[in-house]
Amino acid sequence: MNPELTKVFELTLSEKLQLVEDLWDSIASVPDRIPVLDWQKEELAKRKARYLQNPGSGSLWEAAKEEIRSKDYGA
């Protein structure tokens, strides 16, 4: 591993989290450069077709988040 990169492991937890957030923001700032694999495109096409056949079957984002947050995943 690059010796410069090993310094990342010396950061505090807070600094590591900030670094991860900064890295993610830099990746998200160029969405056209993020590869989408064929299997992902196929899955999206299937989900879109299923939704178009039954538009009422989905959930609003806020409701979906609440449902996910209310579940106990063994934590």
N, C-alpha and C positions, 0 to 999 in steps of 0.2 A: 504494500500500500504506500502511496505517496506520503512521505514524512510530513508534508504540510497538512495533509488531510487528517493525519492522526491527531493533530491538535484539537480537532472537533471533539474528541472523546474527553478532553480536559475541560470542556465548557461545563457550566452549571446546567442543571435541568432547565431552568428558565431560559438560559441562552440557547440551549439546544432546541427548545420549542420555538423560540423566535426564529432561529435559523431555518427550521423546517417550514414555518409559515412563510418566511421570505423566499425560500426555494419554491414552494408551491405557488406563490404569487407570481414569481418570474416565469414559471411553466404556464400558468393560466393566462398570462398576458399574450401568449402566442398560440392560441388554440388551433390555428391552421397548421401548425407544425407538430401537433400531437397525433401520432399514427392511430388510425382506427382499423383494427384487423377485420378480415372478411367475416369471421364468425360473429364478431360484434355487430357488424352491419346486418347480417342475416337475422340475428336475434332482435335487433331494433325493428327490422321490417316485419317480423312475425308479430311483435308486440303491437306495432302500429295497426296491422291488419286486424288483429284481435280487438283492438280498441274501436276501430272504425265499424266493426260488425256489431259492437255493443258499447256505445259511448258511455252509458251509465254505469259500466262495470268498474270504472276506475275510482280513485279516491282523490280528494283535494290534497294538495301538498301539506297544508297545516294539519289535516286530519291524519294523514299518514305518519307525519312526524310524531304526533301525540300518541298514536297507537304504538309506534316503535319505542318511544320513551317510556311508555307505561308497562312494557313487558319486562319481566325479570329473567335475565339471561344467565342466571346462576351467579350473579355478582354479589 
